[in-house]
């Protein structure tokens, strides 16, 4: 359904979390995309304020925003040459995927509970949605990578880099990393997270930890 717009107005989507950016110094910026069609990986950093918009983290917004060009002689230093003003909020919905933003401890691989003699070898990971990153411990080495794609049911990781420590038993570490590279989706059930392959099969099962 097309939104009725007046001259100079546009539809803006605003993400549920701000992201690190650099202006006159380090700061946090809105993540937005413009247009009627929403793209899960279409976010771009937005450095200017939207006048009249009271942003609340944790919600996905769809807005109508008025764009007005400011005469060059009136533009402050390091500021946008366009004034953005909120016209109305079309939608404001809680972003359920923010539940992923936490620390997770591995409980199972391939649907089979992971029993360990030494709990120090248990893999764990942290998902940071503000930075769109994943990091953790695979049972032997520390690892870090990017979240390339994320929506309400899909998650895809980019290349994972890890330290190169050699352990006596690399089976858990190897299977964990192989599974992580195959992840294409997820489900959340209470405090449990299940990472799934392209066909929806369970690869890794985690328990939330504080």
C-alpha positions in Angstrom: 0.0 0.0 0.0 1.5 3.3 -1.2 1.8 6.1 1.4 0.3 9.4 0.4 3.0 12.0 0.4 3.1 15.8 -0.2 5.8 17.5 -2.1 9.2 17.2 -0.3 8.1 14.3 1.8 9.5 10.8 1.9 9.1 7.5 3.8 12.0 6.7 6.1 12.6 3.4 8.0 14.6 3.8 11.2 16.4 0.8 12.8 15.9 -0.3 16.4 19.6 0.4 17.3 21.9 3.2 16.6 25.4 2.4 15.2 28.9 3.7 15.8 29.9 6.5 13.4 32.3 9.3 13.1 31.4 13.0 12.7 33.4 15.7 14.4 34.2 12.8 16.7 33.1 9.3 17.6 29.3 9.2 18.0 26.2 7.0 17.5 24.0 7.6 14.4 20.6 6.5 13.4 20.4 3.7 10.8 17.8 4.5 8.1 16.6 3.5 4.7 14.4 5.5 2.4 11.5 4.4 0.3 8.3 2.3 0.6 10.1 -1.1 0.2 12.0 -2.4 3.3 15.3 -4.3 2.8 16.6 -6.2 5.8 20.2 -5.3 4.9 19.5 -1.9 3.4 20.5 0.3 6.4 22.8 3.3 6.0 24.1 5.7 8.6 22.2 8.9 9.1 24.2 11.8 10.5 21.6 14.6 10.6 18.8 15.0 13.2 15.1 14.5 12.3 13.4 17.4 14.0 10.4 16.4 16.1 11.4 12.7 16.2 11.8 11.3 19.7 13.7 8.1 19.0 13.4 5.2 21.3 15.8 2.3 21.0 14.3 -1.2 20.6 11.6 -0.2 18.0 11.5 -0.3 14.2 9.9 2.9 12.8 8.3 3.9 9.5 8.1 7.6 9.2 7.0 10.3 6.9 9.8 12.9 6.8 9.9 16.3 5.1 13.1 17.3 3.4 13.9 20.9 2.9 17.1 22.4 1.4 18.8 25.0 3.5 20.5 28.0 1.7 24.2 27.5 1.6 24.9 30.6 3.6 22.7 29.3 6.5 24.2 25.9 6.8 26.3 25.5 10.0 29.8 24.1 9.7 29.8 20.3 9.5 26.0 20.2 9.2 23.6 18.8 6.6 22.4 21.1 3.8 19.0 19.5 4.2 16.6 20.0 7.1 14.7 16.8 8.1 11.4 17.2 9.9 9.1 14.5 11.2 5.6 14.7 9.6 4.1 11.6 11.2 4.9 8.2 12.5 3.3 5.5 10.3 4.5 2.4 12.4 6.4 1.8 15.6 6.9 -1.9 16.3 9.1 -3.7 18.9 12.0 -5.3 17.2 11.9 -9.0 18.3 15.4 -9.8 16.9 17.0 -7.7 19.7 16.6 -10.7 21.9 19.6 -12.1 20.0 21.7 -9.3 21.4 23.2 -11.3 24.3 25.8 -13.8 25.5 25.1 -17.4 24.6 26.6 -20.7 25.8 26.5 -23.8 23.5 24.3 -26.7 24.7 24.0 -28.9 21.6 25.3 -29.5 18.1 23.2 -31.1 15.5 20.4 -31.6 18.1 22.7 -33.7 20.4 23.4 -32.4 23.9 27.1 -31.5 24.3 28.6 -33.2 27.4 32.1 -32.1 28.4 34.5 -33.4 31.0 36.0 -29.9 31.2 33.5 -27.0 31.0 36.2 -24.6 30.1 36.1 -26.1 26.6 32.4 -25.3 26.1 31.9 -22.9 23.2 30.2 -19.6 23.7 29.4 -16.5 21.6 28.2 -12.9 21.9 26.0 -11.3 19.3 26.3 -7.5 19.2 23.6 -6.1 16.9 24.8 -2.5 17.3 28.1 -3.5 15.7 26.5 -6.3 13.7 29.3 -8.6 15.0 29.7 -12.0 16.5 32.6 -13.1 18.7 33.3 -15.8 21.2 35.2 -19.0 22.0 34.9 -22.2 19.9 36.3 -24.6 22.5 39.9 -24.0 21.6 40.3 -20.5 20.0 38.7 -17.1 20.2 36.9 -16.0 17.1 35.3 -12.8 15.6 33.3 -12.0 12.6 30.5 -9.9 11.1 26.8 -10.5 10.9 26.2 -9.9 7.2 22.4 -10.4 7.1 19.8 -10.3 9.8 16.0 -10.2 10.0 13.2 -11.8 12.0 14.2 -15.3 11.0 17.4 -15.2 9.0 21.0 -14.7 10.1 24.1 -15.0 8.0 27.7 -14.6 9.3 30.5 -13.3 7.2 34.1 -14.8 7.3 35.1 -15.8 10.8 38.6 -15.0 12.0 40.1 -16.9 14.9 43.3 -17.3 16.9 45.5 -20.2 15.9 46.1 -22.1 19.2 46.5 -25.8 18.7 44.5 -28.0 21.2 44.9 -31.7 22.0 41.3 -32.4 20.8 40.0 -30.1 18.0 36.8 -32.1 17.2 34.4 -29.7 19.1 36.1 -26.7 17.7 36.1 -28.0 14.2 32.5 -29.0 14.2 31.4 -25.7 15.8 33.2 -23.6 13.2 31.9 -25.8 10.4 28.3 -25.4 11.7 28.8 -21.6 12.2 29.6 -21.2 8.5 26.4 -23.1 7.5 24.1 -20.9 9.6 21.3 -19.3 7.6 18.5 -18.9 10.1 17.5 -19.0 13.8 14.6 -19.5 16.2 14.3 -18.2 19.7 12.4 -20.2 22.4 12.4 -18.5 25.7 16.1 -18.3 26.8 17.2 -20.7 24.1 18.6 -19.9 20.7 18.8 -22.4 17.8 20.9 -21.6 14.7 19.6 -23.4 11.6 20.9 -24.4 8.2 19.4 -23.4 4.9 16.8 -26.2 5.1 15.8 -25.3 8.6 17.8 -28.1 10.3 19.2 -27.4 13.7 23.0 -26.8 13.7 23.7 -25.3 17.1 21.7 -24.8 20.3 22.5 -22.2 22.9 21.3 -21.1 26.3 21.3 -17.4 27.2 23.7 -16.4 30.0 24.0 -13.2 31.9 
